[in-house]
Amino acid sequence: MSLIAGEHHPSILVIESDELLAQHVSLDLQESGYYPVVASNVALGLHRATEIQPALIVVDRMLGGESGLTLCRHLRNQGNRTPMLVFMARDTVEDRVACLESGADDYFLKPYRTESFLQLVRLYLQPTDRNTDQLRFGELVLDLGSRCAFRNGRTIELTMKEFDLLRYLMEHPREVLTREQILENVWGYDFLGESNVIEVYIRYLRLKIEVEGEKRLIQTVRGVGYVLRES
């Protein structure tokens, strides 16, 4: 089956040095109606990301002697906001934190499983809300059309999951949200075992929306979760 990238066949960049795995992933994506493009190393992956502007990037953390996280950091530093998923062989806290701190939106734990992987892909490529409305909390504004935040005259660029998390918090101001509620409503599926993914993303948001001198807005409710309210 031959597909052409476009509105009905979103392009997905797969950066994988394991040729057999790359072929397997590519075939699964193609059979599911996506348009896969494969790159085998960081340099080619960066080139393809600029060239085709994919709807989603899937990258292996280990690319021969290179790290896929290097690619994630480079793209984020360039201002690229494409959702990025990372294949990982280990699921330690350190690995998850390193993955998310690189700018990746999520990870998929090996061994590769077709249905679980495609479920995650569909989660990130589901139609986005192009609503041009805004959410406001004090001087913090979240624009749902541009998916950017604004505070005290500055524009705050957000990754996909940062936007989703901040939106959920701003849709429930002054309401204490449990970790379970946040995982279910922002990530939409259960993480395996104990995960500090929420804590990592809360820290990212605080660094972006609470610069020096500004009031803290995202409060920790110890043992429960988080709440958006002024301190």
Sequence and secondary structure as in RCSB ss.txt:
>XXXX:A:sequence
MSLIAGEHHPSILVIESDELLAQHVSLDLQESGYYPVVASNVALGLHRATEIQPALIVVDRMLGGESGLTLCRHL
RNQGNRTPMLVFMARDTVEDRVACLESGADDYFLKPYRTESFLQLVRLYLQPTDRNTDQLRFGELVLDLGSRCAF
RNGRTIELTMKEFDLLRYLMEHPREVLTREQILENVWGYDFLGESNVIEVYIRYLRLKIEVEGEKRLIQTVRGVG
YVLRES
>XXXX:A:secstr
     SSSS EEEEE S HHHHHHHHHHHHHTT EEEEE SHHHHHHHHHHH  SEEEEESEETTEEHHHHHHHH
HHTT    EEEEES   HHHHHHHHHTT SEEEESS  HHHHHHHHHHHHS       EEEETTEEEETTTTEEE
ETTEEE   HHHHHHHHHHHHSTT  EEHHHHIIIII S  SSS  HHHHHHHHHHHHHS TTS   EEEETTTE
EEE   
